[in-house]
């Protein structure tokens, strides 16, 4: 029965990635579990399981599925606690009438990589078996856009430029623009998953030289690699480190000082923090006493910001919706409303401005 428990618990340990409401950490540097993760769980007996977790964030909670790559078994996931960089997962199990608990504790020590341990215990807490578990987030990227590139020259100095890429990944075109405004067209751009290669000719000391840049996507918006100058025989004559970070238009991203009228005639003050990525906006709302809530949704359209945030006080649970339009002076002005079970309970004016303005 031990062998079956090993395989069953391994499947769950990676499957557990997870089922039902998850306690999410609102800390700015908390692990972002949303996405697809490829996990490997091993046991002291040498048995490994490959699992794919697909997780999404719904409000303050994570939900998702786990698929065993070998058996195709799919499970919903549940009971995940996120505290900073640490993730704890627990699930009750039962096999052949024996009940137990699988607990996974992993930590994000590297960007988008989780490592740790899983433990299968009996109902009385006795540990049956344990092993290592690791998971890495998978992601795809559209390379089109502007990137801030840095080339490290042989003497250690840095050369900055703007890399502009256009088109889909299978037919990218691009160019570099120097800080002086000089533009260099890239002859060939090749994207293969997380790898991006660029080949072009460049005049160096009066000679037209072949230059190649080979890079890999280390983060969603970060390329790291090297540049290589080739001689007439095709051999390398010089090289150096190269990196590029995607330029993201900030728009409404950043901190906003908020003031809002409340029903008792008083005034609410707090901080709205918005973050922008390729997927849109996200953020949090913090009151002056430091209480922070993650925004459930954020929509920006036609200079209007609309966001929702869960609210609970004195036994009333509902959703606060803020709708504000950008004013000529750059501030935001509009209204907030509190609704529960589809009924509006309160509303009033709302405004925000950049700190110091």
C-alpha positions, -999 to +999 in steps of 0.1 A: +000+000+000+030+023+006+037+025-032+002+035-040+003+061-012+035+075-026+021+079-061-013+091-049+003+117-025+028+128-052-001+134-076-019+153-049+012+172-037+016+186-072-021+186-078-027+203-047-015+233-063-047+235-052-085+238-047-111+265-034-107+299-017-071+309-010-058+332+016-039+359-004-012+381+010-017+418+001+020+425+006+035+442-024+061+415-029+038+385-024+041+356-048+020+360-079+005+325-084-017+334-113-006+316-145+005+282-156+031+263-135+050+231-144+057+212-112+078+182-103+073+163-070+097+136-059+098+112-030+125+096-009+117+064-028+128+080-061+093+083-077+087+116-096+055+131-108+051+159-134+021+182-130+007+213-146-011+238-124-033+264-140-042+291-115-061+323-117-068+351-092-104+359-085-106+389-062-086+380-031-085+343-038-067+319-061-085+290-078-074+266-104-068+231-117-040+206-117-034+180-144-011+150-139+011+148-170+013+110-169-023+100-161-042+130-174-060+132-140-074+167-134-083+181-101-096+214-087-073+230-062-079+243-026-065+256+007-036+278-003-020+304+020+003+330+006+026+349+031+051+371+013+072+347-008+060+315+010+031+294-001+015+267+020-009+242+005-030+216+024-054+189+013-071+160+030-067+126+013-081+092+017-071+059+001-081+024+009-100+037+039-070+055+053-072+092+058-043+116+057-031+151+050-008+163+023+010+196+031+032+215+006+054+244+017+072+262-011+091+295-014+098+318-043+136+322-040+139+331-076+115+350-099+087+327-110+103+296-093+089+277-063+109+252-043+102+233-011+088+202+004+057+181+005+047+158+034+020+131+037+008+126+073-017+104+089-048+116+106-029+115+139-001+137+125+024+108+119+045+115+088+043+087+062+065+100+035+079+133+021+099+147-007+110+177-026+088+197-049+095+225-074+075+245-099+083+270-125+058+295-141+054+292-178+046+324-198+044+336-233+053+370-245+046+392-275+080+408-282+065+438-302+070+471-284+098+493-271+127+481-250+154+500-232+186+482-242+220+483-226+252+469-242+283+465-221+314+474-241+348+457-238+361+486-217+333+482-193+313+512-204+276+510-213+259+519-245+222+527-242+196+525-270+159+520-277+150+487-293+117+490-313+100+458-324+069+455-345+047+426-358+038+392-345+066+369-331+069+349-363+076+380-385+092+406-363+109+437-376+130+460-356+154+488-352+177+504-327+178+541-319+207+557-301+205+584-275+216+608-303+187+598-324+206+577-349+186+547-362+200+513-371+177+488-389+178+452-378+182+428-407+167+397-391+147+392-359+140+356-348+118+347-318+117+311-305+097+308-273+118+325-247+147+332-270+152+363-292+180+366-317+188+396-338+212+398-367+223+430-385+252+449-400+270+477-383+298+500-393+327+497-369+359+516-375+350+521-412+342+484-418+308+468-422+306+441-396+281+413-388+266+417-354+244+392-336+225+396-303+214+364-286+191+368-256+166+349-234+135+361-216+144+359-179+112+377-168+081+388-185+096+421-196+133+414-193+157+401-219+193+390-210+220+378-233+251+389-252+261+408-283+287+393-307+307+410-335+319+386-362+348+389-385+348+383-423+355+346-415+324+344-393+344+340-361+338+361-330+361+391-327+343+409-298+314+403-274+298+416-243+267+415-221+234+428-234+200+433-217+168+450-224+138+460-203+104+466-219+091+502-217+056+502-202+035+533-207+025+543-171-008+560-178-026+560-145-001+538-128+014+550-095+000+563-062-030+586-059-040+605-028-077+599-023-104+620-006-140+609-005-171+622+013-188+596+036-225+594+047-219+608+082-206+641+067-170+632+073-142+626+049-123+594+040-086+598+031-064+571+017-040+560-011-049+543-044-021+524-059-024+513-096-001+491-115+000+486-153+011+456-172+004+442-207-028+426-192-042+459-180-044+475-146-044+461-110-038+476-077-048+482-041-066+508-019-053+517+015-070+538+041-051+564+063-049+538+091-029+515+069-057+489+061-052+478+025-075+460+002-067+445-032-088+458-061-111+432-075-112+448-109-099+478-127-110+492-161-096+523-178-113+537-209-118+571-224-100+588-196-123+572-170-111+549-143-135+524-128-125+500-101-142+477-075-130+466-041-146+442-016-159+459+016-170+445+049-178+463+081-203+459+110-217+428+094-223+444+060-204+428+031-205+443-003-186+459-032-175+495-035-174+508-070-155+539-079-159+557-112-138+588-119-129+608-149-096+626-156-099+663-152-080+690-171-056+695-142-047+658-142-068+649-111-095+622-110-130+631-099-162+611-097-183+591-073-181+560-052-210+536-044-215+507-020-238+479-030-247+446-014-269+419-030-275+442-060-288+470-038-270+503-035-266+512+001-246+545-001-228+568-025-210+601-026-183+622-043-147+608-048-115+625-060-078+617-062-046+635-072-009+626-075+009+631-042+025+666-040+002+681-067 
